[in-house]
Amino acid sequence: MSKQITAQQAVELVKDGCTLTTTGFNGFGCPEDLIMSLAERYDRTGHPLDLKLVKCTSQGDGKGRGVSHLAAKPGMFREVILTHMGYDPGLRKLAAEEGAAFFMLPLGNLMQLFRAIAGGLPGAISTTGIGTFADPRNGGGKANQKAKDSGKEIVSLVELGGQECLFYPSFPIDVCFIRATLGDESGNLSIRDEAMSIEQFEVAAAVHNSGGIVIAQVDRVVKTGTIPTKDVLIHGFMVDYLVEGRPEYSKQSFVTDLFRPEIAGLATVPAAGFGALDLGPRKVCCRRAAMELRPNSLINLGIGMPGGIGSVAEEEGIAHLLTLSMECGPIGGIPLGGIDFGAAVNPEAMYRMADILQLYDGGALDMAVLGFAEADAAGSVNAHSFSGRTVGAGGFIDITQNVKKLCFMGTFTAGKEQDIAIENDGVVIRASGKQKKFLDRVEAITFSGPEAVRKGQEVLYITERAVFRLTDKGLVLAEIARGADLRRDILDQMEFAPVVPEEIPFMDARLFREGPMGLTF
């Protein structure tokens, strides 16, 4: 008997007060037809109300698609648990206006929690997040005042085997909306055309074993037995209903209407690779970070400025010696940026997101390069909360907490008035930005410097005019660019005094020149 129903029938199963989970990673994997239909039901009936929404990362295009459709419905959500909402402007607005209680946690911890719920366990236990905003001693993931006033705790500190751990108690999930490519009439699901294998399996397992309702939006419903066995990610016994999505709400990506087999692992295309970066502060930072690369290493590059390291590696002829990894599962290939962040052209393998995050938590990453917005005297970094408005960390904590070598990179200051030229094997700083990034204390802790020192991680902070290294004495000024004045351009632009050695080496002159550096391992 077919499990196919309409989207309108499916959203009627979401009752007032229930717990709802939706899936997606930035512009990928979002069951948008189900989300749109739930918004339409609310407009028609004023229901559902008082929902608890649980989701992993951003699910939108930054302009209102995805989960942001629901955030604008007054009273729909009472509580939201998630890891990131950078491309969910509606949810960010809801959090800022205290429309619901918002809680944040590391991406890997939420994936472990889904698995714990599926396994009938009392909760998930992790050491990832100790010393960060997820730690109860630093707020316990409460992302707005309504969460702080609720009296609710989503995490507690426990000790196991003499080690501090974070414990997240399990809870039942009533309904989930997941997305797949194909579903047969018996409910078997394939994600063949998707760009990554994210949380679909873990969410379906958690909801099914909670006694909840699993609803899958698929591009097409096909006859039972026509999906090859090895293509079935989720068996039909775990799936209650199928909805064949309307084509306009069933795209592989929010960026384009075109299907791209090269990001789904279904075809290998001639890859043009990365375009060369113009010589400027970003290229200087990317080059300096690239000097830390080693062959045959598993590397994670963050969104934004660090993505330029791929361009530098290709320009230097060393890209083929590196293995890039994304926290949502793809390994190898050429990572995409912007809303398409998380996908890669011509990936060599695709892990499930829960699996790669578990490997990260266990220390599998050799090196990571991520951006930073604030760093403090203890080496802690804030990358998720600014002026009381929280975007979330996503996989940032999983990436940084157990990686062997870590480079944070960004301009030394921020602001439109900043005016820096790259000349004479160094920098000419005509004006620094008004916004200082090296502060006495960061607003919120996404990365804990003291924890990194305790673990013995190698941590660098790379800017266009200076490089710092984390030690047990705090940040030590390790390099300075030619043309930068130590007092005016470095120390006066910081709220704390770093350790300054008697002799400070200059940054490599090749960082500031046109053409390849001649970088080799």
C-alpha positions as CSV (number, residue, x, y, z in Angstrom):
1,M,0.0,0.0,0.0
2,S,1.4,3.4,-1.0
3,K,2.4,5.8,1.8
4,Q,2.0,8.8,-0.5
5,I,-0.1,11.7,0.7
6,T,-0.4,15.4,-0.2
7,A,1.6,18.1,1.5
8,Q,-1.6,19.6,2.9
9,Q,-2.5,16.2,4.5
10,A,1.0,15.9,5.9
11,V,1.1,19.3,7.7
12,E,-2.2,18.5,9.4
13,L,-0.2,15.9,11.4
14,V,1.7,18.7,13.1
15,K,-0.3,19.4,16.2
16,D,-0.2,22.3,18.6
17,G,2.5,22.0,21.2
18,C,4.4,19.2,19.5
19,T,8.2,18.9,18.8
20,L,9.1,19.3,15.1
21,T,12.4,18.6,13.4
22,T,13.3,19.7,9.9
23,T,16.5,18.9,8.0
24,G,18.9,20.8,5.7
25,F,22.4,22.3,5.5
26,N,22.4,25.9,4.2
27,G,21.0,25.8,0.7
28,F,20.8,22.0,0.5
29,G,18.4,19.2,1.7
30,C,15.6,21.4,2.8
31,P,12.0,20.0,2.5
32,E,10.7,23.3,1.4
33,D,7.4,22.2,0.1
34,L,6.4,20.8,3.5
35,I,7.6,24.0,5.2
36,M,5.7,26.2,2.7
37,S,2.6,24.0,3.2
38,L,2.9,24.4,7.0
39,A,3.1,28.2,6.6
40,E,0.0,28.1,4.3
41,R,-1.9,26.1,6.9
42,Y,-1.0,28.6,9.6
43,D,-2.2,31.5,7.3
44,R,-5.5,29.6,6.8
45,T,-6.2,28.3,10.3
46,G,-3.9,30.0,12.8
47,H,-2.4,26.7,13.7
48,P,-0.1,25.0,14.7
49,L,1.0,26.9,17.7
50,D,3.4,26.5,20.6
51,L,5.8,24.2,18.7
52,K,9.3,23.2,19.8
53,L,11.5,23.3,16.7
54,V,14.8,21.3,16.6
55,K,17.1,21.6,13.7
56,C,20.8,21.4,13.0
57,T,22.1,24.2,10.8
58,S,20.8,27.0,8.6
59,Q,18.1,25.9,6.2
60,G,17.6,28.8,3.8
61,D,19.1,31.2,1.3
62,G,19.6,34.2,3.5
63,K,16.6,35.9,1.9
64,G,13.7,34.2,3.5
65,R,13.4,30.7,2.0
66,G,13.4,27.6,4.1
67,V,12.6,27.7,7.8
68,S,12.3,31.5,7.7
69,H,8.8,31.0,6.2
70,L,7.7,29.7,9.6
71,A,9.5,32.2,11.8
72,A,7.2,35.0,10.7
73,K,4.2,33.3,12.1
74,P,3.4,34.7,15.6
75,G,3.0,32.0,18.3
76,M,4.1,29.1,16.1
77,F,7.3,28.5,18.1
78,R,7.7,28.6,21.8
79,E,11.2,27.1,21.8
80,V,14.0,26.5,19.2
81,I,17.0,24.3,19.6
82,L,19.6,24.5,16.8
83,T,23.3,25.0,16.1
84,H,23.3,27.8,13.4
85,M,21.0,30.2,11.7
86,G,23.3,32.3,9.6
87,Y,21.0,31.9,6.5
88,D,17.8,32.0,8.5
89,P,17.0,35.7,8.8
90,G,13.5,35.0,10.1
91,L,14.8,32.9,12.9
92,R,17.5,35.5,13.8
93,K,14.7,38.2,14.0
94,L,12.5,35.9,16.1
95,A,15.4,35.3,18.5
96,A,16.3,39.0,18.7
97,E,12.7,40.0,19.4
98,E,12.4,37.3,22.1
99,G,9.6,35.6,20.2
100,A,10.7,32.2,21.4
101,A,13.4,30.7,23.7
102,F,16.5,29.9,21.6
103,F,19.1,27.4,22.6
104,M,22.4,26.7,20.8
105,L,24.7,23.7,21.0
106,P,27.6,22.3,18.9
107,L,26.6,20.5,15.7
108,G,28.2,17.2,16.7
109,N,26.5,17.2,20.1
110,L,23.1,17.6,18.5
111,M,23.8,14.7,16.1
112,Q,24.8,12.6,19.1
113,L,21.6,13.6,20.8
114,F,19.6,12.4,17.8
115,R,21.4,9.1,18.0
116,A,20.8,8.9,21.8
117,I,17.1,9.5,21.3
118,A,17.0,6.8,18.6
119,G,18.9,4.4,20.9
120,G,16.6,4.9,23.9
121,L,19.4,6.4,25.9
122,P,18.9,8.9,28.7
123,G,20.9,11.4,26.7
124,A,24.1,12.3,24.8
125,I,27.5,12.8,26.5
126,S,30.4,14.8,24.9
127,T,33.5,16.6,25.9
128,T,33.2,18.9,22.8
129,G,32.1,22.3,24.0
130,I,33.8,22.3,27.4
131,G,35.0,25.9,28.0
132,T,32.8,27.4,25.3
133,F,29.3,29.0,25.3
134,A,27.8,25.5,25.4
135,D,29.3,24.8,28.8
136,P,26.8,25.5,31.7
137,R,29.5,27.6,33.3
138,N,29.4,29.9,30.3
139,G,25.6,30.1,29.7
140,G,24.8,26.6,28.7
141,G,23.8,27.5,25.1
142,K,21.1,30.0,26.0
143,A,21.0,32.3,23.0
144,N,18.5,35.0,24.1
145,Q,16.9,36.5,27.2
146,K,13.8,34.4,26.8
147,A,15.9,31.2,27.1
148,K,17.7,32.6,30.1
149,D,14.4,33.5,31.8
150,S,12.8,30.2,31.0
151,G,14.6,28.4,33.8
152,K,15.2,25.5,31.4
153,E,18.6,23.8,31.1
154,I,19.4,21.8,27.9
155,V,22.8,20.7,29.2
156,S,24.5,19.9,32.5
157,L,28.1,19.3,33.5
158,V,29.0,15.7,34.7
159,E,32.1,13.9,35.4
160,L,32.9,10.5,34.0
161,G,36.1,8.6,34.4
162,G,37.7,11.7,36.0
163,Q,36.8,13.8,32.9
164,E,34.4,16.7,32.7
165,C,31.6,16.1,30.1
166,L,28.5,17.8,28.8
167,F,25.3,15.8,29.2
168,Y,22.2,16.6,27.0
169,P,19.1,14.8,28.2
170,S,16.9,13.0,25.6
171,F,13.4,14.1,24.7
172,P,10.8,12.6,22.3
173,I,10.3,14.1,18.9
174,D,6.8,14.0,17.5
175,V,7.2,14.9,13.8
176,C,10.0,15.3,11.3
177,F,10.2,16.7,7.8
178,I,13.1,15.2,5.9
179,R,14.1,15.4,2.2
180,A,15.2,12.7,-0.2
181,T,15.5,12.3,-3.9
182,L,13.4,9.2,-4.4
183,G,10.8,7.3,-2.3
184,D,9.2,4.1,-3.3
185,E,5.6,3.3,-2.5
186,S,6.8,1.3,0.6
187,G,8.6,4.4,1.9
188,N,12.2,3.3,1.1
189,L,14.3,6.5,0.6
190,S,17.3,7.3,-1.6
191,I,19.3,10.5,-1.4
192,R,21.0,9.8,-4.8
193,D,20.8,13.3,-6.2
194,E,21.6,15.2,-2.9
195,A,24.9,17.0,-2.4
196,M,25.5,15.5,1.0
197,S,24.3,13.0,3.5
198,I,23.3,15.1,6.4
199,E,21.0,14.3,9.3
200,Q,18.2,12.5,7.5
201,F,18.9,9.0,8.9
202,E,19.6,10.1,12.5
203,V,16.5,12.3,12.6
204,A,14.2,9.6,11.1
205,A,15.6,7.1,13.6
206,A,15.1,9.4,16.5
207,V,11.5,10.3,15.5
208,H,10.5,6.7,14.6
209,N,11.8,5.3,17.9
210,S,10.1,8.2,19.8
211,G,6.8,6.9,18.5
212,G,6.6,10.0,16.2
213,I,5.7,10.5,12.6
214,V,8.4,10.5,9.8
215,I,7.3,12.5,6.7
216,A,9.7,12.6,3.7
217,Q,9.5,15.1,0.9
218,V,10.8,13.5,-2.3
219,D,11.3,14.6,-5.8
220,R,9.5,11.5,-7.2
221,V,7.6,8.6,-5.8
222,V,8.5,5.4,-7.7
223,K,7.3,1.8,-7.6
224,T,8.4,-0.5,-4.7
225,G,11.5,-2.4,-5.6
226,T,12.8,0.0,-8.2
227,I,15.4,1.8,-6.0
228,P,18.6,-0.3,-6.0
229,T,19.3,-1.8,-2.5
230,K,22.6,0.0,-2.0
231,D,20.9,3.3,-2.8
232,V,18.4,3.0,0.1
233,L,19.5,5.2,3.0
234,I,16.3,4.8,5.0
235,H,14.1,1.7,4.9
236,G,10.4,2.1,4.6
237,F,9.7,0.7,8.1
238,M,11.0,4.0,9.5
239,V,9.0,6.2,7.1
240,D,5.3,6.9,7.7
241,Y,4.4,9.2,4.8
242,L,5.8,10.4,1.5
243,V,5.0,13.8,-0.2
244,E,6.0,14.4,-3.8
245,G,7.3,17.9,-3.7
246,R,6.2,20.6,-6.2
247,P,9.1,21.1,-8.6
248,E,9.6,24.8,-7.6
249,Y,10.1,23.6,-4.0
250,S,12.2,20.6,-4.8
251,K,15.5,21.9,-6.0
252,Q,18.9,20.3,-5.3
253,S,20.1,23.8,-4.1
254,F,18.6,27.2,-3.3
255,V,21.3,28.7,-5.5
256,T,20.2,27.3,-8.9
257,D,17.4,25.5,-10.6
258,L,19.9,23.2,-12.4
259,F,20.8,19.7,-11.1
260,R,24.5,19.4,-10.7
261,P,25.6,15.7,-10.7
262,E,29.3,16.7,-10.0
263,I,28.3,17.8,-6.4
264,A,26.2,14.6,-5.9
265,G,29.1,12.3,-6.6
266,L,27.4,11.1,-9.8
267,A,29.7,12.5,-12.3
268,T,33.2,14.0,-12.5
269,V,33.5,17.1,-14.5
270,P,36.6,18.9,-15.8
271,A,37.2,21.2,-12.8
272,A,38.4,24.7,-13.6
273,G,39.6,24.8,-10.0
274,F,39.9,27.9,-7.9
275,G,40.3,31.4,-9.4
276,A,43.5,33.2,-8.4
277,L,43.0,35.8,-5.6
278,D,43.9,39.4,-6.1
279,L,46.8,40.6,-4.0
280,G,45.4,42.1,-0.9
281,P,45.0,41.4,2.9
282,R,42.9,38.3,2.2
283,K,45.6,36.7,-0.1
284,V,48.3,37.6,2.4
285,C,46.4,35.8,5.2
286,C,45.6,32.8,3.0
287,R,49.2,32.5,1.9
288,R,50.5,32.6,5.5
289,A,48.0,29.9,6.5
290,A,49.0,27.9,3.5
291,M,52.6,27.9,4.7
292,E,51.4,25.7,7.6
293,L,49.9,23.0,5.3
294,R,51.5,19.6,5.2
295,P,50.9,16.9,2.6
296,N,48.6,13.9,3.2
297,S,46.7,15.9,5.8
298,L,43.0,16.0,6.4
299,I,42.1,19.7,6.4
300,N,38.9,21.7,7.1
301,L,38.5,25.2,5.6
302,G,35.9,27.5,7.1
303,I,33.5,29.6,5.1
304,G,34.5,33.1,4.0
305,M,38.1,34.2,4.0
306,P,39.7,30.8,4.6
307,G,38.1,29.5,1.4
308,G,40.8,31.4,-0.4
309,I,43.5,28.9,0.7
310,G,42.3,26.5,-2.0
311,S,43.1,29.2,-4.6
312,V,46.6,29.7,-3.1
313,A,47.3,26.0,-3.0
314,E,46.3,25.7,-6.6
315,E,48.4,28.7,-7.7
316,E,51.4,27.1,-5.9
317,G,50.8,23.7,-7.5
318,I,50.2,21.8,-4.2
319,A,46.4,21.5,-4.2
320,H,46.6,17.8,-5.3
321,L,48.5,17.0,-2.2
322,L,45.8,18.1,0.2
323,T,42.6,16.4,1.3
324,L,39.8,18.9,2.2
325,S,37.0,17.9,4.4
326,M,33.6,19.4,5.1
327,E,31.7,19.0,8.4
328,C,28.6,17.8,6.6
329,G,30.4,14.9,5.0
330,P,32.1,15.5,1.6
331,I,35.8,14.7,1.5
332,G,38.1,15.8,-1.3
333,G,37.2,17.8,-4.4
334,I,36.7,21.6,-4.6
335,P,34.6,23.1,-1.8
336,L,31.9,25.6,-2.8
337,G,31.2,28.8,-0.9
338,G,28.3,31.1,0.1
339,I,24.9,29.4,0.4
340,D,26.5,26.4,-1.4
341,F,29.0,26.0,1.4
342,G,29.1,22.3,2.4
343,A,29.1,20.9,-1.1
344,A,32.2,20.1,-3.1
345,V,32.7,19.6,-6.9
346,N,34.0,16.1,-7.6
347,P,34.1,14.8,-4.0
348,E,36.2,11.7,-3.5
349,A,33.9,10.4,-0.7
350,M,30.8,11.3,1.1
351,Y,30.5,10.4,4.8
352,R,27.3,10.9,6.8
353,M,27.5,14.1,8.8
354,A,27.2,12.4,12.1
355,D,30.1,10.1,11.2
356,I,32.5,12.8,10.1
357,L,31.7,15.0,13.1
358,Q,32.4,12.0,15.4
359,L,35.8,11.7,13.6
360,Y,36.5,15.4,14.2
361,D,35.6,15.1,17.9
362,G,38.0,12.2,18.1
363,G,40.9,14.2,16.7
364,A,41.0,13.0,13.0
365,L,41.6,16.5,11.6
366,D,45.2,17.4,11.1
367,M,44.6,21.1,10.4
368,A,41.8,23.6,10.2
369,V,41.7,27.2,9.1
370,L,38.7,29.3,10.2
371,G,37.8,33.0,10.4
372,F,37.5,34.9,13.6
373,A,35.6,38.0,14.7
374,E,37.1,38.5,18.1
375,A,40.0,37.1,20.0
376,D,41.1,37.8,23.6
377,A,44.1,37.8,25.9
378,A,43.6,34.1,26.8
379,G,43.4,33.1,23.1
380,S,39.6,32.5,23.2
381,V,37.7,33.3,20.0
382,N,34.2,34.5,19.3
383,A,32.7,33.5,16.0
384,H,29.0,33.2,16.7
385,S,27.5,36.1,18.8
386,F,27.8,39.8,18.3
387,S,26.1,42.7,20.2
388,G,23.9,40.1,21.9
389,R,22.7,38.6,18.6
390,T,23.6,35.0,18.1
391,V,24.1,33.4,14.7
392,G,25.4,30.1,16.1
393,A,28.5,28.0,15.8
394,G,27.4,25.1,13.6
395,G,30.4,22.7,13.3
396,F,32.9,25.3,14.4
397,I,33.4,23.8,17.9
398,D,33.6,20.3,16.6
399,I,36.3,21.4,14.1
400,T,38.4,23.4,16.5
401,Q,38.3,21.6,19.8
402,N,40.4,18.6,18.9
403,V,42.2,19.5,15.7
404,K,46.0,19.1,15.9
405,K,46.9,22.5,14.3
406,L,44.5,25.4,14.1
407,C,44.8,28.8,12.2
408,F,42.4,31.6,12.8
409,M,42.6,34.3,10.2
410,G,41.2,37.7,9.4
411,T,42.1,41.3,9.1
412,F,43.6,42.9,12.2
413,T,40.8,45.4,12.6
414,A,37.4,45.8,10.9
415,G,35.5,48.7,9.5
416,K,34.8,50.5,6.2
417,E,37.4,53.1,7.0
418,Q,40.2,50.6,7.0
419,D,42.7,51.4,4.2
420,I,45.6,49.0,3.6
421,A,47.9,48.6,0.6
422,I,50.3,45.8,-0.1
423,E,53.6,47.3,-1.2
424,N,57.3,46.9,-0.8
425,D,57.2,43.3,0.6
426,G,54.9,44.5,3.3
427,V,51.9,46.6,4.2
428,V,51.1,50.3,4.1
429,I,48.5,51.0,6.7
430,R,46.8,54.3,5.8
431,A,44.0,53.7,8.3
432,S,43.0,50.9,10.6
433,G,39.3,50.0,11.1
434,K,37.5,51.4,14.1
435,Q,36.4,48.0,15.2
436,K,39.0,46.3,17.3
437,K,39.1,42.5,17.1
438,F,41.7,41.7,19.8
439,L,39.8,42.4,23.0
440,D,40.4,42.1,26.7
441,R,37.5,39.5,26.7
442,V,35.4,38.2,23.9
443,E,31.6,38.6,24.0
444,A,31.0,34.9,23.8
445,I,33.4,31.9,23.6
446,T,33.2,29.7,20.5
447,F,36.8,28.5,21.0
448,S,38.4,28.3,24.4
449,G,42.1,29.3,24.5
450,P,42.7,27.8,27.9
451,E,41.3,24.5,26.8
452,A,43.6,24.5,23.8
453,V,46.6,25.2,25.9
454,R,45.6,22.4,28.3
455,K,45.3,20.0,25.4
456,G,48.6,21.1,23.7
457,Q,47.0,22.3,20.5
458,E,49.1,24.4,18.1
459,V,47.1,27.6,17.5
460,L,48.0,30.6,15.3
461,Y,46.2,33.9,14.7
462,I,47.0,35.2,11.3
463,T,46.4,38.8,10.1
464,E,47.7,40.9,7.2
465,R,50.1,42.7,9.6
466,A,50.9,40.3,12.4
467,V,50.9,36.7,13.4
468,F,50.3,35.5,17.0
469,R,50.9,32.1,18.6
470,L,49.0,30.8,21.6
471,T,51.1,29.8,24.6
472,D,50.5,29.2,28.3
473,K,51.3,32.9,28.7
474,G,48.6,34.0,26.3
475,L,49.2,35.4,22.8
476,V,52.8,35.9,21.7
477,L,53.6,38.2,18.8
478,A,55.4,35.8,16.5
479,E,55.7,37.8,13.3
480,I,55.2,41.4,12.0
481,A,54.8,42.7,8.5
482,R,57.3,45.1,7.1
483,G,55.8,48.6,7.1
484,A,53.6,48.0,10.2
485,D,54.5,50.1,13.2
486,L,54.6,48.0,16.4
487,R,53.0,50.6,18.6
488,R,50.6,52.4,16.2
489,D,49.4,49.5,14.0
490,I,49.6,46.6,16.5
491,L,49.6,47.4,20.2
492,D,47.4,50.5,20.0
493,Q,44.8,48.5,18.1
494,M,44.5,45.9,20.8
495,E,42.7,46.0,24.2
496,F,45.4,43.8,25.8
497,A,49.1,43.6,25.7
498,P,50.4,40.5,24.0
499,V,53.8,39.0,24.9
500,V,56.3,40.8,22.7
501,P,59.7,39.2,22.3
502,E,62.8,41.3,22.1
503,E,63.3,40.3,18.4
504,I,60.2,39.9,16.2
505,P,60.8,38.2,12.8
506,F,59.3,39.8,9.7
507,M,56.5,37.9,7.9
508,D,57.8,36.2,4.7
509,A,58.3,38.8,2.0
510,R,56.9,36.5,-0.6
511,L,53.4,36.8,1.0
512,F,53.3,40.4,-0.3
513,R,54.4,39.9,-3.9
514,E,52.6,39.3,-7.1
515,G,52.9,35.8,-8.7
516,P,53.4,32.4,-7.0
517,M,55.4,32.3,-3.8
518,G,57.2,29.1,-4.8
519,L,55.6,27.3,-1.8
520,T,56.7,23.7,-1.3
521,F,56.4,21.2,1.4
